[in-house]
Amino acid sequence: MRAALGDGRPDPGLSAIMSERRRLINLAYRLLGSLAEAEDAVQETYARWYAMSAQQQDAIENPGAWLTPVASRICLDLLGSARARRERYVGEWIPEPLPEPAEWISGRPGGASAAPADRVTLDESVSMAFLVVLERRSLPRPRPPSRPG
């Protein structure tokens, strides 16, 4: 399908192909979870369409029915290669940044201390949670009935 007919009018086949773009991007986004990757997958889909000869393109009655599975396969290939890249990562492991010890206590960045009333409330909440855990751990557990032997 050509971009323009001999008289300068746009090719209706081109508009049929381009009208699928939004649907293909939605499909690719749902599969990949990234708009940038979805646009790349749709671009690759169009590249494969235009790599075909004019005869091959004209033989396809419904371009959307051809573009959809091609875009899906491209997305699945991208997902498979991403999984393979993650599995073969050989670089240094970089852990998630941990908060400073002061942040753990205050819950605020930079270790800004909480108001005294907030500190007392937090201490009481932790104490209560600890007592609940101890109580649950010390409850007697029911034993299954023994069989007479």
Secondary structure, 3 states (H helix, E strand, C coil): CCCECCCCCECHHHHHHHCCHHHHHHHHHHHHCCHHHHHHHHHHHHHHHHHCCHHHHHHCCCHHHHHHHHHHHHHHHHHHHHHHHHHCCCCCCCCCCCCCHHHHHHCCHHHCCCCHHHHHHHHHHHHHHHHHHHHHHHCCCCCCCCCCC
